[in-house]
């Protein structure tokens, strides 16, 4: 089956062409296999795990089967957003991090003027 690829110019300004046809070999089973083949074909092999494929504006999950694709589909290729990790490897949201950092060392303040109440 052949699909159309369009590389997001913001993420891949060095690629020429930014739009092309791509042959999805019959042996590929998962979207992650397609991501890998795209990376290998366009010299992005080291970036393959960070590729994100979108169909009609929706992400194609890497663990889904290739049967989600149909011949002629337009697939947008982007890089996945990288989540920040703590030193121990756990993921932390920005809101949670700010709350934790604000509470460290100072304790909670109860009054508007910074008094601790009494």
C-alpha positions as CSV (number, residue, x, y, z in Angstrom):
1,X,0.0,0.0,0.0
2,X,1.2,3.5,-0.6
3,X,0.5,6.5,1.6
4,X,1.3,10.2,1.3
5,X,3.8,11.7,3.8
6,X,4.0,15.3,4.7
7,X,6.9,16.2,7.1
8,X,6.2,19.1,9.5
9,X,8.5,21.8,8.3
10,X,9.0,23.2,11.8
11,X,10.4,19.8,12.9
12,X,12.2,18.8,9.7
13,X,13.3,21.9,7.8
14,X,16.3,20.0,6.3
15,X,14.2,17.4,4.5
16,X,13.7,17.6,0.8
17,X,11.0,16.8,-0.3
18,X,8.7,17.7,2.6
19,X,5.9,15.8,0.8
20,X,6.2,12.4,-0.9
21,X,4.6,9.0,-1.5
22,X,5.8,6.2,0.7
23,X,5.4,2.4,0.2
24,X,4.2,0.6,3.3
25,X,5.6,-2.9,2.9
26,X,3.2,-5.8,3.5
27,X,5.3,-7.3,6.4
28,X,4.9,-4.2,8.6
29,X,2.4,-5.0,11.4
30,X,2.3,-2.0,13.7
31,X,2.4,1.8,13.4
32,X,5.8,1.7,15.2
33,X,7.1,-0.4,12.3
34,X,6.0,2.3,9.9
35,X,7.6,5.0,12.1
36,X,10.9,3.0,12.0
37,X,10.8,2.6,8.2
38,X,10.1,6.3,7.7
39,X,13.0,7.1,10.0
40,X,15.3,4.7,8.2
41,X,14.3,5.8,4.7
42,X,14.8,9.5,5.4
43,X,17.9,9.3,7.6
44,X,16.0,9.8,10.8
45,X,16.7,6.3,12.3
46,X,17.9,7.7,15.6
47,X,14.8,9.9,15.8
48,X,12.4,7.1,14.9
49,X,11.2,6.5,18.4
50,X,10.4,10.2,18.7
51,X,8.4,10.4,15.5
52,X,4.6,11.0,15.7
53,X,2.3,10.1,12.9
54,X,-1.0,12.0,12.5
55,X,-4.0,11.0,10.3
56,X,-6.6,13.7,9.8
57,X,-5.2,15.6,12.7
58,X,-5.3,12.7,15.1
59,X,-2.3,10.8,16.5
60,X,-1.7,7.2,15.3
61,X,-0.7,5.2,18.4
62,X,2.5,3.3,17.9
63,X,1.0,0.1,19.2
64,X,-1.9,0.1,16.8
65,X,-1.9,-2.2,13.8
66,X,-1.1,-0.9,10.3
67,X,-4.7,-1.8,9.3
68,X,-5.6,1.7,10.6
69,X,-4.0,3.0,7.4
70,X,-5.6,3.0,3.9
71,X,-4.0,3.5,0.6
72,X,-3.6,7.2,-0.2
73,X,-3.9,8.4,3.4
74,X,-2.1,11.7,4.1
75,X,0.1,11.2,7.1
76,X,1.7,14.1,8.8
77,X,5.1,13.4,10.4
78,X,6.1,15.3,13.5
79,X,8.4,14.8,16.5
80,X,6.8,13.8,19.7
81,X,6.8,16.3,22.6
82,X,9.3,15.3,25.2
83,X,8.1,15.2,28.8
84,X,10.4,16.5,31.5
85,X,11.5,13.9,34.0
86,X,12.7,14.2,37.6
87,X,16.2,13.0,38.5
88,X,14.8,9.6,39.5
89,X,13.1,9.2,36.1
90,X,9.5,9.8,37.2
91,X,7.4,12.2,35.1
92,X,6.2,15.4,36.8
93,X,3.7,17.9,35.5
94,X,4.6,21.6,35.7
95,X,1.7,22.4,38.0
96,X,2.6,19.7,40.4
97,X,6.3,20.7,40.3
98,X,5.4,24.3,41.1
99,X,3.2,23.3,44.0
100,X,5.9,21.1,45.4
101,X,8.6,23.7,45.0
102,X,6.5,26.4,46.6
103,X,5.9,24.2,49.6
104,X,9.5,23.2,50.2
105,X,11.4,24.9,53.0
106,X,8.8,27.6,53.7
107,X,5.8,25.7,54.9
108,X,2.3,27.0,54.1
109,X,1.3,30.6,54.7
110,X,-2.3,31.2,55.8
111,X,-2.6,35.0,55.7
112,X,-2.5,37.4,52.8
113,X,0.3,39.4,54.4
114,X,2.4,36.3,55.0
115,X,1.6,35.8,58.7
116,X,1.3,32.3,59.9
117,X,-1.8,33.1,61.9
118,X,-2.3,32.4,65.5
